[in-house]
Amino acid sequence: MKHYFYTLLARYITLFARPGDSVAWIDPLGSDEARTMAGANAVDLESAERGLDVDYAVINGNLHYERDIQAYLARIHTGLASHSRLIVVYYSALWRPLLKLATSMGLRTKTAEQNWLSHGDVINFLSLSDFEVVRIEPKVLLPVRIPLISELVNRYLAPLPVFSLFCLVNVLVARPRNAAGEFGRAQTPAPSVSVVVAARNEAGNIEDIVRRVPKMGPDDELIFVEGGSSDDTWARIRQVQERLAGERRIVIAQQDGKGKGDAVRKGFGLATREILMILDADLTVPPEDLPKFYQAIVRNKGEFINGSRLVYPMERRAMRFLNLLANKFFAVAFSFVLAQRFKDTLCGTKVITRANYERLARNRAYFGDFDPFGDFDLIFGAARMGLRIVEVPITYRERTYGETNISRWTHGTLLLAMLVFAARRLKFI
């Protein structure tokens, strides 16, 4: 039972801790499996308090035995680096009678008196200790190995609504709460932005983009990546760069492959500033709203900022009815799969720091390169890294030039395929 349980736990932790990431196991509770799980190094609380610069710190079951949980978490917070993630494993009180029975039958090691904590209790202790919860996922319906049955139950039934209420294990990911975040208050100057615009058949919008994108950092750059246009978009980009180069830094390129995703990846590869933004060339998301995204990431409200078009009333012809229904469906579905709330997954405006993007890109092979949009490559990677995802509502505008590059049925089918793939990689593991 014990070996099988720790095998499952290792699987859940290595969802976040990728090859090359540093992992520390704080105060392992005497288990050899715990000390070696996910390549973790065992450290005691005193060492963690003095300083712990790792990607992930893990505590497994410790909260059940601490007599001052708030003080325990506060000590961990003191030493934890701002970029680190704390993975907390705790157990459901619903299983208390069964665990007592297992102990009495010799199937489980006898333990000292434990705290039995609700989700609310754990979240409150973390908040009091200056941690912010990123996600919580219940795991393990059947902690003993029964061939075929255990895999079916734990992989496919445990994540589902209702069944998840009865899971034994809760895996929680939290980040240290720090108003400064990656961009500390002492940093001078403030971070600058690379705004990436994938432009296909958008000739009439190019100059408006340059004129309307506001200054955010002290040395921003605007990166146009063109590909597959049947109009004079590329010629217009070159003209605007030549004519307005004295007003702002403009970088231009033509993509090697196809699709927005390929263009975004090329643009991010050319970017040299600390913050990376995507702006759709159709101007349905007003460039004037970009400072909201900038402030959200600079002030550490989140680490991956996603636009939401479904809060404010949108302009009358901004989105077709079936597209609106699809957006609502995918928002609910992706919220379930990613264990973080999404109101709108399909908004093209997304923001991430270059440092986090580089970490994400190094592990892109986990999801593959099949995302033609580029958006979901980022969303999946951010969720797996345990980044705090925050949405910024915007007023969605009608397109005033050109036609949409979205094919409702073709792209909808692709999104469904990507949803299924993500569910297999992130939820049903």
RODO-2510 file (C-alpha; in nm, 4 decimals, decimal comma):
residues 429
     n   res          X          Y          Z
     1     m     0,0000     0,0000     0,0000
     2     k     0,2733     0,2401     0,1042
     3     h     0,4879     0,1853    -0,2053
     4     y     0,1930     0,2253    -0,4419
     5     f     0,0765     0,5407    -0,2656
     6     y     0,4173     0,7085    -0,2928
     7     t     0,4418     0,6075    -0,6583
     8     l     0,1161     0,7953    -0,7217
     9     l     0,2324     1,0930    -0,5184
    10     a     0,5572     1,1098    -0,7167
    11     r     0,3534     1,1174    -1,0386
    12     y     0,1501     1,4150    -0,9193
    13     i     0,4504     1,6136    -0,8009
    14     t     0,6515     1,5544    -1,1169
    15     l     0,3652     1,7084    -1,3122
    16     f     0,5034     2,0398    -1,1871
    17     a     0,8673     1,9580    -1,1220
    18     r     1,0148     1,9106    -1,4675
    19     p     1,3575     1,7624    -1,5505
    20     g     1,6199     2,0156    -1,4517
    21     d     1,4041     2,1808    -1,1837
    22     s     1,5352     2,1896    -0,8284
    23     v     1,3128     2,0265    -0,5647
    24     a     1,3503     2,0311    -0,1857
    25     w     1,1556     1,8009     0,0443
    26     i     1,1132     1,9818     0,3775
    27     d     1,1221     1,7639     0,6874
    28     p     1,0315     1,4282     0,5263
    29     l     0,8429     1,2176     0,7776
    30     g     1,0777     0,9213     0,7864
    31     s     0,9946     0,7663     0,4524
    32     d     1,2683     0,6632     0,2116
    33     e     1,0255     0,7167    -0,0744
    34     a     0,9640     1,0731     0,0373
    35     r     1,3345     1,1531     0,0385
    36     t     1,3918     1,0462    -0,3182
    37     m     1,0634     1,1464    -0,4794
    38     a     1,0940     1,3641    -0,7874
    39     g     1,4702     1,3830    -0,7383
    40     a     1,4154     1,5920    -0,4271
    41     n     1,6801     1,6761    -0,1715
    42     a     1,5704     1,6392     0,1898
    43     v     1,6184     1,9553     0,3994
    44     d     1,5225     2,0304     0,7567
    45     l     1,3106     2,3268     0,8595
    46     e     1,6047     2,5195     1,0016
    47     s     1,7920     2,4986     0,6710
    48     a     1,4809     2,5996     0,4769
    49     e     1,4336     2,9023     0,7014
    50     r     1,7918     3,0195     0,6411
    51     g     1,7383     3,0219     0,2664
    52     l     1,5871     2,7913     0,0082
    53     d     1,6413     2,8949    -0,3547
    54     v     1,4631     2,6109    -0,5362
    55     d     1,1936     2,5786    -0,7989
    56     y     0,9694     2,3652    -0,5756
    57     a     0,9569     2,2974    -0,2022
    58     v     0,7416     2,0031    -0,0910
    59     i     0,5795     1,9308     0,2438
    60     n     0,3939     1,6019     0,2655
    61     g     0,1582     1,5554     0,5564
    62     n     0,3572     1,7834     0,7888
    63     l     0,0601     2,0110     0,8565
    64     h    -0,1186     1,7219     1,0247
    65     y     0,1416     1,7014     1,3035
    66     e     0,2412     2,0642     1,3636
    67     r     0,1044     2,2258     1,6778
    68     d     0,1524     2,5761     1,5321
    69     i     0,0877     2,5506     1,1582
    70     q     0,0949     2,9248     1,1033
    71     a     0,4411     2,9581     1,2584
    72     y     0,5660     2,6537     1,0639
    73     l     0,4549     2,7981     0,7288
    74     a     0,5860     3,1432     0,8206
    75     r     0,9325     2,9967     0,8788
    76     i     0,9242     2,8324     0,5364
    77     h     0,8096     3,1613     0,3808
    78     t     1,1058     3,3428     0,5377
    79     g     1,3590     3,1340     0,3476
    80     l     1,1727     3,0616     0,0255
    81     a     1,2776     3,2457    -0,2917
    82     s     1,0129     3,4663    -0,4551
    83     h     1,0037     3,2501    -0,7696
    84     s     0,9660     2,9237    -0,5749
    85     r     0,6477     2,7228    -0,5459
    86     l     0,5361     2,5434    -0,2302
    87     i     0,3632     2,2081    -0,2895
    88     v     0,1534     2,1078     0,0098
    89     v     0,0162     1,7555     0,0388
    90     y    -0,2566     1,7052     0,2969
    91     y    -0,5245     1,4451     0,3578
    92     s    -0,9026     1,4486     0,3636
    93     a    -1,0789     1,4256     0,6989
    94     l    -1,3377     1,1976     0,5338
    95     w    -1,0745     0,9258     0,5337
    96     r    -1,0041     0,9498     0,9056
    97     p    -1,2165     0,6433     1,0052
    98     l    -1,0704     0,4307     0,7250
    99     l    -0,7143     0,5289     0,8111
   100     k    -0,7768     0,4431     1,1764
   101     l    -0,9091     0,1054     1,0651
   102     a    -0,6056     0,0489     0,8403
   103     t    -0,3774     0,1316     1,1333
   104     s    -0,5566    -0,1116     1,3628
   105     m    -0,5244    -0,3858     1,0981
   106     g    -0,1518    -0,3258     1,0575
   107     l    -0,1860    -0,1905     0,7043
   108     r    -0,0664     0,1548     0,8090
   109     t     0,2037     0,2690     1,0485
   110     k     0,0676     0,4017     1,3776
   111     t     0,1027     0,7799     1,3972
   112     a     0,0733     1,0488     1,6623
   113     e    -0,2482     1,2454     1,7050
   114     q    -0,3151     1,4460     1,3881
   115     n    -0,4789     1,7714     1,2800
   116     w    -0,7574     1,7060     1,0313
   117     l    -0,7880     2,0149     0,8144
   118     s    -1,0454     2,1343     0,5636
   119     h    -0,9516     2,3140     0,2412
   120     g    -1,0580     2,6374     0,4088
   121     d    -0,8313     2,5692     0,7075
   122     v    -0,5264     2,5106     0,4883
   123     i    -0,5951     2,8127     0,2665
   124     n    -0,6391     3,0312     0,5754
   125     f    -0,3116     2,9142     0,7321
   126     l    -0,1290     2,9807     0,4062
   127     s    -0,2833     3,3271     0,3773
   128     l    -0,1851     3,4114     0,7358
   129     s     0,1705     3,3058     0,6489
   130     d     0,1824     3,5236     0,3337
   131     f     0,1280     3,2519     0,0746
   132     e    -0,1171     3,2732    -0,2127
   133     v    -0,2873     2,9548    -0,3321
   134     v    -0,2477     2,8898    -0,7050
   135     r    -0,4356     2,5594    -0,7404
   136     i    -0,5731     2,2661    -0,5426
   137     e    -0,6402     1,9232    -0,6868
   138     p    -0,7853     1,6201    -0,5058
   139     k    -0,6130     1,2910    -0,5884
   140     v    -0,6263     0,9171    -0,5022
   141     l    -0,9576     0,7431    -0,4557
   142     l    -0,8016     0,4007    -0,4100
   143     p    -0,4657     0,4055    -0,2206
   144     v    -0,4016     0,0301    -0,2650
   145     r    -0,2904    -0,1333    -0,5870
   146     i    -0,5473    -0,3569    -0,7521
   147     p    -0,4382    -0,4394    -1,1089
   148     l    -0,6320    -0,2410    -1,3726
   149     i    -0,8935    -0,1192    -1,1223
   150     s    -0,6620     0,1139    -0,9296
   151     e    -0,5364     0,2776    -1,2494
   152     l    -0,8896     0,3281    -1,3794
   153     v    -1,0169     0,4718    -1,0515
   154     n    -0,7213     0,7001    -0,9693
   155     r    -0,6476     0,8260    -1,3183
   156     y    -0,9948     0,8684    -1,4644
   157     l    -1,2553     0,8768    -1,1865
   158     a    -1,0747     1,0693    -0,9118
   159     p    -1,0538     1,4019    -1,1047
   160     l    -1,4255     1,4048    -1,1890
   161     p    -1,6784     1,6180    -0,9984
   162     v    -1,8429     1,4321    -0,7050
   163     f    -1,5765     1,1584    -0,7112
   164     s    -1,3110     1,4179    -0,6284
   165     l    -1,4946     1,4983    -0,3033
   166     f    -1,3966     1,1571    -0,1699
   167     c    -1,0283     1,1607    -0,2649
   168     l    -0,7713     1,0879     0,0034
   169     v    -0,5015     1,3337    -0,1057
   170     n    -0,5094     1,7037    -0,1802
   171     v    -0,2153     1,8516    -0,3739
   172     l    -0,1989     2,2282    -0,3305
   173     v     0,0399     2,4671    -0,5082
   174     a     0,1085     2,8073    -0,3498
   175     r     0,3467     3,0967    -0,4140
   176     p     0,5042     3,3398    -0,1658
   177     r     0,3000     3,6575    -0,1580
   178     n     0,5275     3,9479    -0,2457
   179     a     0,4031     4,2794    -0,3795
   180     a     0,7283     4,3369    -0,5654
   181     g     0,7595     3,9959    -0,7310
   182     e     1,0125     3,9521    -1,0094
   183     f     1,0351     4,3283    -1,0572
   184     g     1,1426     4,4523    -0,7168
   185     r     1,0600     4,8017    -0,6011
   186     a     1,4277     4,8878    -0,5880
   187     q     1,4752     4,8047    -0,9542
   188     t     1,5591     5,1087    -1,1680
   189     p     1,4466     5,1524    -1,4358
   190     a     1,1088     4,9808    -1,4558
   191     p     1,0852     4,6795    -1,6882
   192     s     1,0249     4,7323    -2,0584
   193     v     0,7911     4,5444    -2,2910
   194     s     0,8170     4,3542    -2,6174
   195     v     0,4755     4,3698    -2,7861
   196     v     0,4471     4,0914    -3,0463
   197     v     0,1955     4,1331    -3,3295
   198     a     0,1273     3,8436    -3,5661
   199     a    -0,0045     4,0095    -3,8829
   200     r    -0,1687     3,8272    -4,1727
   201     n    -0,3796     4,0294    -4,4180
   202     e    -0,3859     4,3264    -4,1798
   203     a    -0,2350     4,5996    -4,4012
   204     g    -0,4946     4,8585    -4,2991
   205     n    -0,4208     4,8176    -3,9256
   206     i    -0,0404     4,8385    -3,9167
   207     e     0,0029     5,2127    -3,8734
   208     d    -0,2848     5,2322    -3,6240
   209     i    -0,1110     4,9681    -3,4135
   210     v     0,2119     5,1693    -3,4026
   211     r     0,0285     5,4915    -3,3229
   212     r    -0,2020     5,3433    -3,0604
   213     v     0,0206     5,1082    -2,8581
   214     p     0,1015     5,3225    -2,5511
   215     k     0,4354     5,3580    -2,3795
   216     m     0,4573     5,1314    -2,0755
   217     g     0,8220     5,0759    -1,9884
   218     p     1,1147     5,3094    -2,0542
   219     d     1,2380     5,1259    -2,3655
   220     d     0,9575     4,9218    -2,5221
   221     e     0,9783     4,7516    -2,8595
   222     l     0,7097     4,6557    -3,1110
   223     i     0,7675     4,3321    -3,3049
   224     f     0,5699     4,2588    -3,6222
   225     v     0,5788     3,9049    -3,7600
   226     e     0,4085     3,8637    -4,0979
   227     g     0,3302     3,5438    -4,2799
   228     g     0,1009     3,4153    -4,5530
   229     s    -0,0617     3,7490    -4,6419
   230     s    -0,2400     3,7882    -4,9770
   231     d    -0,2461     4,1677    -4,9446
   232     d     0,0422     4,4148    -4,8985
   233     t     0,0761     4,3683    -4,5215
   234     w     0,4521     4,3038    -4,5405
   235     a     0,5126     4,6093    -4,7579
   236     r     0,3061     4,8221    -4,5204
   237     i     0,5035     4,6931    -4,2187
   238     r     0,8325     4,7859    -4,3886
   239     q     0,7028     5,1309    -4,4803
   240     v     0,5807     5,2035    -4,1285
   241     q     0,9069     5,0827    -3,9753
   242     e     1,1087     5,3128    -4,2008
   243     r     0,8840     5,6123    -4,1484
   244     l     0,8292     5,5824    -3,7708
   245     a     1,1556     5,4270    -3,6583
   246     g     1,2567     5,7536    -3,4972
   247     e     0,9521     5,7485    -3,2716
   248     r     0,9893     5,3947    -3,1341
   249     r     1,1830     5,0716    -3,1753
   250     i     1,0126     4,8522    -3,4379
   251     v     1,1398     4,5014    -3,5187
   252     i     1,0026     4,3198    -3,8248
   253     a     1,0272     3,9628    -3,9511
   254     q     0,8534     3,7110    -4,1724
   255     q     0,7660     3,3755    -4,0234
   256     d     0,9175     3,0536    -4,1493
   257     g     0,6178     2,8317    -4,0797
   258     k     0,2410     2,8771    -4,0726
   259     g    -0,0165     2,9842    -3,8168
   260     k    -0,0301     3,2411    -3,5401
   261     g     0,1505     3,0103    -3,2978
   262     d     0,4554     2,9925    -3,5209
   263     a     0,4506     3,3727    -3,5596
   264     v     0,4234     3,4289    -3,1836
   265     r     0,7123     3,1924    -3,1109
   266     k     0,9279     3,3681    -3,3690
   267     g     0,8359     3,7073    -3,2213
   268     f     0,9162     3,5929    -2,8679
   269     g     1,2471     3,4598    -2,9963
   270     l     1,3315     3,8074    -3,1282
   271     a     1,2165     3,9854    -2,8114
   272     t     1,4798     4,1494    -2,5920
   273     r     1,2701     4,3138    -2,3195
   274     e     1,1702     4,1810    -1,9748
   275     i     0,7961     4,1458    -2,0403
   276     l     0,6382     3,9745    -2,3430
   277     m     0,2928     4,0725    -2,4720
   278     i     0,0767     3,9445    -2,7562
   279     l    -0,1496     4,1918    -2,9357
   280     d    -0,3816     4,0737    -3,2121
   281     a    -0,3406     4,2773    -3,5302
   282     d    -0,7174     4,3104    -3,5832
   283     l    -0,7343     4,5697    -3,3008
   284     t    -1,0448     4,4100    -3,1496
   285     v    -0,8583     4,4342    -2,8190
   286     p    -0,7828     4,8066    -2,7837
   287     p    -0,4071     4,8733    -2,7560
   288     e    -0,4944     5,1431    -2,5042
   289     d    -0,5797     4,8637    -2,2559
   290     l    -0,2280     4,7151    -2,2599
   291     p    -0,1080     4,9205    -1,9582
   292     k    -0,3626     4,7274    -1,7466
   293     f    -0,1804     4,4070    -1,8364
   294     y     0,1558     4,5706    -1,7711
   295     q     0,0551     4,6874    -1,4235
   296     a    -0,0907     4,3462    -1,3360
   297     i     0,2380     4,1683    -1,4015
   298     v     0,4717     4,4418    -1,2701
   299     r     0,2762     4,4638    -0,9436
   300     n     0,2804     4,0830    -0,9160
   301     k    -0,0962     4,0387    -0,9270
   302     g    -0,0215     3,7406    -1,1459
   303     e     0,2582     3,5796    -1,3464
   304     f     0,0576     3,4972    -1,6568
   305     i    -0,1947     3,7649    -1,7535
   306     n    -0,4818     3,6685    -1,9818
   307     g    -0,7341     3,9004    -2,1438
   308     s    -1,1060     3,8430    -2,0907
   309     r    -1,3622     3,9640    -2,3438
   310     l    -1,6641     3,8161    -2,1643
   311     v    -1,7049     4,0507    -1,8677
   312     y    -1,7962     4,3874    -2,0214
   313     p    -2,0638     4,4180    -2,2924
   314     m    -1,8891     4,3843    -2,6291
   315     e    -1,9663     4,5799    -2,9428
   316     r    -2,2595     4,4420    -3,1388
   317     r    -2,0747     4,2643    -3,4176
   318     a    -1,7530     4,1894    -3,2334
   319     m    -1,8277     3,8175    -3,1851
   320     r    -2,0710     3,5848    -3,3599
   321     f    -2,3237     3,4007    -3,1410
   322     l    -2,1824     3,0531    -3,2001
   323     n    -1,8332     3,1822    -3,1273
   324     l    -1,9625     3,3270    -2,7995
   325     l    -2,1099     2,9905    -2,6997
   326     a    -1,7846     2,8146    -2,7900
   327     n    -1,5863     3,0630    -2,5826
   328     k    -1,8044     3,0001    -2,2792
   329     f    -1,7752     2,6222    -2,3233
   330     f    -1,3979     2,6262    -2,3562
   331     a    -1,3659     2,8601    -2,0569
   332     v    -1,5486     2,6104    -1,8339
   333     a    -1,3636     2,3112    -1,9798
   334     f    -1,0183     2,4635    -1,9465
   335     s    -1,0920     2,5865    -1,5934
   336     f    -1,1639     2,2247    -1,4982
   337     v    -0,8576     2,0833    -1,6739
   338     l    -0,6124     2,3500    -1,5559
   339     a    -0,7531     2,3859    -1,2015
   340     q    -0,7434     2,7653    -1,2328
   341     r    -1,0380     2,9865    -1,3179
   342     f    -1,0761     3,1117    -1,6750
   343     k    -1,3485     3,3391    -1,8010
   344     d    -1,2084     3,3529    -2,1550
   345     t    -0,9309     3,1286    -2,2901
   346     l    -0,9519     3,2515    -2,6491
   347     c    -0,8638     3,6188    -2,6060
   348     g    -0,5476     3,6830    -2,8043
   349     t    -0,3860     3,9221    -2,5552
   350     k    -0,1575     3,7369    -2,3166
   351     v     0,1398     3,8521    -2,1082
   352     i     0,4294     3,6676    -1,9438
   353     t     0,7784     3,7642    -1,8277
   354     r     1,0618     3,6656    -2,0590
   355     a     1,2254     3,4672    -1,7751
   356     n     0,9131     3,2545    -1,7256
   357     y     0,8653     3,2151    -2,0996
   358     e     1,2187     3,0827    -2,1368
   359     r     1,1493     2,8253    -1,8641
   360     l     0,8244     2,7342    -2,0383
   361     a     0,9908     2,7028    -2,3795
   362     r     1,2595     2,4678    -2,2456
   363     n     0,9874     2,2183    -2,1556
   364     r     0,7630     2,2700    -2,4571
   365     a     0,8179     1,9122    -2,5720
   366     y     0,5870     1,7934    -2,2930
   367     f     0,2886     1,9294    -2,4871
   368     g     0,4368     1,9235    -2,8360
   369     d     0,4357     2,1861    -3,1077
   370     f     0,0884     2,1265    -3,2455
   371     d    -0,0794     2,4456    -3,1193
   372     p    -0,1454     2,6606    -3,4315
   373     f    -0,2722     2,9534    -3,2220
   374     g     0,0167     2,9950    -2,9773
   375     d    -0,2234     3,0873    -2,6957
   376     f    -0,2674     2,7400    -2,5547
   377     d     0,0971     2,6496    -2,5671
   378     l     0,1376     2,9363    -2,3201
   379     i    -0,1702     2,8551    -2,1107
   380     f    -0,0779     2,4873    -2,0701
   381     g     0,2817     2,5695    -1,9869
   382     a     0,1870     2,8373    -1,7333
   383     a    -0,0571     2,6007    -1,5605
   384     r     0,1974     2,3219    -1,5415
   385     m     0,4609     2,5565    -1,3984
   386     g     0,2186     2,6607    -1,1259
   387     l     0,2188     3,0243    -1,2368
   388     r    -0,0504     3,2460    -1,0928
   389     i    -0,2931     3,3146    -1,3812
   390     v    -0,4929     3,6373    -1,3661
   391     e    -0,7437     3,7762    -1,6171
   392     v    -0,7773     4,1418    -1,7146
   393     p    -1,1246     4,2283    -1,8516
   394     i    -1,1330     4,4391    -2,1676
   395     t    -1,4107     4,5739    -2,3932
   396     y    -1,4080     4,3713    -2,7127
   397     r    -1,4385     4,5825    -3,0288
   398     e    -1,5669     4,5205    -3,3783
   399     r    -1,3106     4,4665    -3,6488
   400     t    -1,2903     4,7786    -3,8698
   401     y    -1,0543     4,6445    -4,1374
   402     g    -1,0264     4,3110    -4,3138
   403     e    -1,1801     3,9756    -4,2292
   404     t    -1,1259     3,7283    -3,9492
   405     n    -0,8561     3,4639    -3,9956
   406     i    -1,0507     3,2218    -3,7747
   407     s    -1,2257     2,9230    -3,9301
   408     r    -1,5095     2,8432    -3,6924
   409     w    -1,5390     2,4675    -3,7517
   410     t    -1,1787     2,3815    -3,8379
   411     h    -1,0339     2,5734    -3,5463
   412     g    -1,3099     2,4557    -3,3130
   413     t    -1,2181     2,0946    -3,3896
   414     l    -0,8513     2,1728    -3,3216
   415     l    -0,9407     2,3302    -2,9884
   416     l    -1,1343     2,0191    -2,8862
   417     a    -0,8359     1,8016    -2,9752
   418     m    -0,6064     2,0293    -2,7731
   419     l    -0,8462     2,0187    -2,4782
   420     v    -0,8445     1,6382    -2,4772
   421     f    -0,4648     1,6334    -2,5036
   422     a    -0,4269     1,8795    -2,2158
   423     a    -0,6700     1,6795    -2,0021
   424     r    -0,4581     1,3674    -2,0503
   425     r    -0,1402     1,5553    -1,9619
   426     l    -0,2627     1,7728    -1,6754
   427     k    -0,5784     1,6228    -1,5241
   428     f    -0,6089     1,2517    -1,5830
   429     i    -0,2578     1,1528    -1,4809
***
